[in-house]
Amino acid sequence: MPIVVNLDVVMARRKIGAGELAEKIGITPANLSILKNQKARAVRFSTLEDLCRVLDCQPGDILEYVPEERE
């Protein structure tokens, strides 16, 4: 998938654990794990906004577009 979620990198830089982050943004640890592990098919803007607020970052710090190589 050409959209890469770098949430784990941002979390490590901010020294925040998944449980703490999930609690601060109001989602379950399971849903945060789905997002963090590239399994999410969609992200609500409100969730992205909460992530950016708590992690003090920009959406581009969390989401990255990496084009797929074509054969």
Backbone torsions as a table, in degrees:
resi	resn	phi	psi	omega
1	MET	NA	134.9	-176.0
2	PRO	-75.0	-10.5	175.5
3	ILE	-97.4	120.8	-179.1
4	VAL	-107.4	133.7	178.0
5	VAL	-99.1	115.8	-178.8
6	ASN	-101.2	31.0	-176.2
7	LEU	-61.1	-40.3	-179.5
8	ASP	-62.9	-35.2	179.0
9	VAL	-67.0	-46.4	-179.9
10	VAL	-64.3	-41.4	178.3
11	MET	-61.4	-42.3	179.5
12	ALA	-64.3	-40.9	178.6
13	ARG	-63.9	-33.8	-178.7
14	ARG	-90.7	-3.1	180.0
15	LYS	54.2	53.2	178.5
16	ILE	-126.8	135.3	-179.7
17	GLY	-84.6	164.2	-177.8
18	ALA	-63.5	-42.4	-179.4
19	GLY	-62.6	-44.6	179.6
20	GLU	-64.9	-44.5	-179.9
21	LEU	-63.7	-45.1	179.8
22	ALA	-58.2	-42.9	179.8
23	GLU	-64.6	-42.7	-177.4
24	LYS	-68.0	-30.0	-179.3
25	ILE	-100.4	-4.1	173.2
26	GLY	78.7	35.1	173.2
27	ILE	-126.0	166.0	-179.5
28	THR	-76.0	151.4	175.0
29	PRO	-57.4	-33.1	178.6
30	ALA	-63.9	-43.1	179.0
31	ASN	-68.7	-35.6	176.0
32	LEU	-64.6	-39.8	178.5
33	SER	-62.4	-40.9	177.8
34	ILE	-60.2	-44.1	178.8
35	LEU	-66.2	-46.8	-177.0
36	LYS	-63.5	-32.6	-175.5
37	ASN	-97.8	23.4	173.6
38	GLN	65.2	22.6	-177.5
39	LYS	-99.8	-10.8	-178.4
40	ALA	-72.7	140.8	176.7
41	ARG	-97.8	-15.1	-179.6
42	ALA	-155.4	156.7	175.7
43	VAL	-134.8	128.3	176.2
44	ARG	-70.3	143.3	176.9
45	PHE	-60.9	-35.0	179.3
46	SER	-64.1	-37.4	177.2
47	THR	-68.5	-42.7	178.2
48	LEU	-62.7	-41.4	178.0
49	GLU	-62.0	-44.2	179.1
50	ASP	-63.8	-41.4	177.2
51	LEU	-59.9	-46.1	-179.1
52	CYS	-65.2	-37.8	179.5
53	ARG	-64.8	-50.1	-176.3
54	VAL	-69.9	-38.7	-177.3
55	LEU	-89.0	-4.0	-179.3
56	ASP	52.0	58.6	-178.3
57	CYS	-143.4	-179.9	177.0
58	GLN	-104.7	156.3	178.3
59	PRO	-54.4	-34.7	179.4
60	GLY	-67.9	-16.6	174.6
61	ASP	-75.6	-27.7	-177.3
62	ILE	-94.6	-41.3	-176.8
63	LEU	-111.1	137.2	-178.2
64	GLU	-136.6	138.0	175.8
65	TYR	-96.2	122.4	177.7
66	VAL	-125.6	107.4	-177.7
67	PRO	-60.0	142.2	176.1
68	GLU	-76.7	144.0	177.3
69	GLU	-77.6	135.5	178.7
70	ARG	-102.0	141.1	-178.4
71	GLU	-88.0	NA	NA
